[in-house]
Amino acid sequence: MNISRSSNVTRSSRQLGIALSLAAALLLGACAPMPSQPESNPDAAEPPLISGSAAGGTAGAAPAPVVLRQDHPQTYTVVPGDTLWSIAGRFLRDPWQWREIWRQNPQLRNPNRIYPGDLLQFSHDADGQPRLAVAERDEVPLLKLSPKVRMEELSQPIPPVPRDAVEAFLTRAAILSEAQWKGVPYIVADDDDQVVYAERDRVYARGSLFDQARYQVFRPSEELREPDSGRYLGTAGVYLGEVILEQDGDPATFTLTSTIAPIRPGDRLLPIEAERELYSFEPHSAPPDTEGSIIAKLDTDVTQITQYSSVIVNLGAQEGIEPGHVLAIYGKSREVEDPVSGGSVRLPGERAGLLMIYKVHDLVSYGLVMQAERAIRLQDRVTAP
């Protein structure tokens, strides 16, 4: 669910500034040189530079040069456990430039998907641009089930990021505004006057006409705020389990199931979102001038932010953020004393890693840390890579 849109002078001003900067870049684009790509792998020994195609670049901005790995293979066979990120990393220094080299084959069914067993072939097109395509393949194997006539794919397309790292947060995470949390149905009590409830307990809820068989149980938790201004961005919900509707009414009767923590009066019920393509995105750079911060981590049981940690950033759909956008993480700058000249000097924040956005709300987004090069902390800065 998305946070309701609200007017904000600070955020609107920032968007206007971005728009003016992009407009100026368009006017000067004809005579301005192509920007150089920030160094993201100091261990690479001057790999070849190849201009990226416009198809994968941000609208209104010159595409960054594609840097191939010197040891990239000419062919690669996809195996179970691969992700778009890991495959891109075999060919590119910067895996988020996947769109720059991926070429769909229109002769194949689902040409924009890659399956285990697919043979990827690297080449250059007539213009000298790098090209990665899947060789012609047989149809993805199907299984016919009886007595019903059903066809199911035996093979799942590879996801952009590890499924087990984000699946729970895609399907079991919620960020709502304070008003939205107040407006959703809630548990009133159980049938035995207990203080907390567990799996298989019968509970009563009100606040809605319940028209679904199952609902998820959440508890409003952490308020999300802008690091500097303190502006409220929404309230995160903690997933607690599910309930099965036994009888609608006021109150309605439910049975708790799949609980992972004790349930209490006042916990909220949210409809289970319809199944959808959760992984239908590709790695690509966030828009130029994107600037934000890590404001929370989703796994509260883990104290450190490391590779494959899920975090919340204060950037959302209102800033043009979308699933697949890659952001670089930078530590906060700090002041130290100058031991010779006296006074203080500000040290810049060093790059700490990369994250990829995988779920977007209006004002905030969920991101998965893909690379952790040094310690990553709350309020670290995120920007276009």
MOFENNOR-V645276 format. One record per run of one state. SS is the DSSP state (hx for helix, st for strand, lp for the rest). FROM is the first residue (numbers start at 0). LEN is the number of residues. Records with the same first field share a line. If there is no record, write none. Layout:
SS=FROM-LEN  FROM-LEN
This chain:
lp=0-8  28-20  50-3  56-9  68-6  77-6  92-2  102-12  115-3  124-5  134-7  145-4  153-3  157-5  171-2  176-1  183-2  190-5  197-4  206-7  225-6  247-4  257-5  264-3  271-12  285-5  297-7  305-4  313-3  319-5  330-3  337-6  347-3  360-4  372-3  376-4  384-1
hx=8-20  53-3  83-8  94-7  162-9  177-6  316-3
st=48-2  65-3  74-3  91-1  101-1  114-1  118-6  129-5  141-4  149-4  156-1  173-3  185-5  195-2  201-5  213-12  231-16  251-6  262-2  267-4  283-2  290-7  304-1  309-4  324-6  333-4  343-4  350-10  364-8  375-1  380-4
